[in-house]
Amino acid sequence: MIRTLVFWLKVSRPGLWFPALWLYFLPLSGMDVWEQTNFWLGLVFVTFPLNFIIYGWNDIVDYETDRHNPRKDSFLFGAQGSREQLSALKIPLVVLQLLFYGFFIAWLGLEAAALFSILFLVLLAYNFPNKGFRNTPPLELFAQFGYLLIVPFSMMLNQTSEVPYITYFYLVLFAIQSQLIGEVMDIEPDKKAQRKTTATQLGMKRTKFLIIFIVALEVSLLFFVYQDFIFGGMLALGLIWLLLDLFLIFKNRTYSLSEMKLFGIGSNVIALLSMIYVWWSGVLMKI
């Protein structure tokens, strides 16, 4: 039983919980939510249960691809299950979602039902066998918008003010950038499995150029629209690193497993620091 629970936890990829947590905290900027039951229930949902269905469903349909992926079988980057383990995963995936969806729909009503329905459709479109978005670049990038549903879920559950429209544009850039970075790390195993992604189609160099362009847009938004030079400065340092990565350090070279683990840990640290700052300052809620 313990082995099964450890496998389930790996499936949910704790090392990649930070986008969901970041989006959940965004509308809560400056709010004193620590003694509110609804906040903690939502926080629990966007960690293990939500990521369990997002990554678990993906693991089931990506078995052949994941067999070639050296990043797999870790809490940082996810499980590498056998066919039997992945087949047995379907029931707990469905049961856990029904429990949480049912609870939140009973509590929040039709708006929550609509939100979860959209989330299901996005996951279905991404993971649909053979012709799903995950194998149809660049549609796999737009499927990442499903993550943004966490923002209205947090607003609905915690009764917060509306997020500015321009912030959604920033979050779209953030979602696409995150997906492309993962695709760069997985470019070789994806090629071996003959999986089509934006990165395998563009190649590593042009994909890195695209990531740099997106991050430059994010920095411009933070400097000139939000007029925030602390968070913007953090991201600008990230932009400098990306330029050094492309032109001086790694260039077109594939990252080693130890390097990818280091990047994964670093991403979590940076995400935690930026999440604390964005929550404290409310920068993305002020326009």
Secondary structure, 3 states (H helix, E strand, C coil): CHHHHHHHHHHCCHHHCHHHHHHHHHHHCCCCCCCCHHHHHHHHHHHHHHHHHHHHHHHHHCHHHHCCCCCCCECCCECCCCHHHHHHCHHHHHHHHHHHHHHHHHHHCHHHHHHHHHHHHHHHHHHCCCCCHHHCCCHHHHHHHHHHHHHHHHHHHHCCCCCCHHHHHHHHHHHHHHHHHHHHHCHHHHHHCCCCCHHHHHCHHHHHHHHHHHHHHHHHHHHHHCCCCCHHHHHHHHHHHHHHHHHHHCCCCCCCHHHHHHHHHHHHHHHHHHHHHHHHHCHHHCC
